[in-house]
Amino acid sequence: MVYCHFSNDYLLMLLKKSDSKAFEEIYNRYWKACFKYAIQKNGDISVAEDICHDVFLSIWQRRESIDILNLEAYLIQSVKYAVLRIKQADIKANLLSRQIVLKEDINETEYKIYFNEMNKAWQEGLERLPEKSKEVFILSRLENLTNKEIAVKFSITEKGVEYHISKSIKFLREYLKEYLIFFISFVNIFYIIS
């Protein structure tokens, strides 16, 4: 059979039947266009080769289940997405390296001071809660009792327990708002590698 004369649809049908010659024809027919597009979007020859290799390998590995309506468009779109994934990975790696530098620049003493201030504010916030709400919150969040266990202990309904917990969370969220925003940023930078 002369595969170079077959239509894309016929080649895809043969590909689904694991015809390696059909795959070879698809590769020969579209590798150059895919490579050119990858070079144009990425600029790195070895990366472009890897992208094209991965796209064609993916087609071969999924040949029995893949449904392609327009082969050329599918291949170019696959290359486009592969280039985008590589760019996203590069951006993430760049951000990570910047955060690592930030992490190394953070003074551990500053972290300890801030953590102690945050802990003090947390304790103050707990002390400002109404007594029953504070007890319910501590049993729920710090001692990990279930709402049912807390309800039995205080002779209240589970809905009452939920009320005290949500009231406490709302109060603490508001009370610690300025600390939490900074703390989350600080922890994300400080522990980016951990």
N, C-alpha and C positions, 0 to 999 in steps of 0.2 A: 504494500500500500504506500502511496505517496502522500504523506501527512501534510506536506506544505500546501496541498490543494484543498484540504478540508476546512470547513467553516469553523469558527470558534465554538459554535453550539455543538457541532459534531465532535470536536476535540474534547469538549467538556463531558460529553456523554461517554466517550472512550476513557477519559480520565477517571470517571466514577467507577469504571470497571477495572481500574488499576493498570491501564495501558501505559507503560513507561514511555513508549514512543510518542504518544499523544502529549504526555507531560513535557518531553524533550522539545517537541514542536512549539508548545506554548512558551516554554522557556526561551527558545531561540527567537521566537516571534516578538516577544515583549521585554526581554531582559534589557536591551539597549535603551528603550524608552523609560523603563523604570529606573535604570541607573542614571540616565541623564536628568530625570526629575529629582532623584535623591541628591545628586551632586548640586543641582541648581538650588535646592532648598537647604542643604546642609553644608556643602562646600568642602567636605573631607572625603577623599577618594576611598580610603579604607572603610570609613563608616558607611558610605554609600554602598559599597560592595556587600558589607555585612547586612545592611537593611534589605537589599535585593535578595540576598541568599536566604534570609529569614522569611521574607514574604513568599518566595517560591517553595521553601521547605514547608511552610505552614499549609500551603495549598496541597502539596503532596500528602502531608500527614492527615489532612481532613478531607481528602479527595472523595471518599464515599458518602460523606454527609453534607458537603458544601453545596450551596445553591447559588449559582452566579448567573445573573441575567445578561450583564454586559462585561465580558472578560477584561477588556482594556481598561474600562472605567474602574472596575473592581481592583485591578492590580495597581493602578495609579493611586487610588484612594487608600489602599493598604500601605503603599509607600509613604503617602502623606501622613497617615496616622503614626507610622513607625518613626518618621522624622519628628513629629510632634512629641511623641513619648520620649525620644532621646533629648529633645530640647527641654522638656519638663524635668527630666532626670538631671540634666546639667544645671538647671536653675535651682533645683532642690539641693544638689551637691554644693553649689556656690553659697546658698543660704546657710547650709549646715556648716561650711567652713568658716563663714562669718560669725556664726553663733558660737563655734568652738573658740574662735579668737576672743569673743566677748566673754565666754566662760572663763578663759584663762586670765582675763584681765580683772575679773571680779575678785575683790578682796574677801576672803573667807570670814574675816572679822566683821565686815559690813553685813554679810549674810547672817551671822549669828546675832548681831545686834538687832537687825530687822526682824529676825525670827522671834527673838525674845519680846520685842515690842508687839508683834502680832499675837503671840501667845498671851501676853498681858491683856491686850484688848479683847481677846476671846474670853478670857476669864471674867473680865469686867462686864462684857456683854451677857454672859451666863448669869452673873450676879444680879443684873438688872431685870431679868425675867421674873414674872410672878412665880411664887414658890412652887405651886403645883405644876405649872408649865415647865419650869426648870427641872423638876424631878422627873416628869414624864419624858422630857427631851433627853436627859442624861441616860435614863434607863433604855430608851429607844436607840439613840445614836451612839452612845459611848459604851453601854453594857450589852447592846444587841438583843434586848428582850423583844419579843413579838408584841404587837398591839394587844393581842388577846391576854397575854401574861400581865401586861401593864394594867389593862382594864380590870382584871381580877384583883390585882394588888391594891388598886385605888378604889375599887367598887364603883367604877364608872363604865359607860359603854365604850365599845371600840371606836365609835364615832367621836366620843369625847376625847379619847386618846389622840385620834387623828387631828381634832381641833387644836389641842395643846401643841402637838408637834408642828403643825403648819403655822400656828401663831408664833411659835419660837423661831422657826426657820425664817419667817418673814421679818421678825424683829432683828435677828442676828445678821441677816443679809443686809438690812438697812444700816445697822449699827457698825458693821465691819466693811461697808462698801468701799471706802477709800483705801483700806488696807488690802482688800481682796483684789482690786484691779492691779495694784502694784505687785502684790504677792504672786499673782498668776503670771504676770510678765517676768518677774524676777525668777521664779521657779522654772519657767520654760527655758529661760536663757541658761540658768545655773545647771540644770539637769538635762540638757539637750542630749548628752551622750549616754547618760545613765540608763 
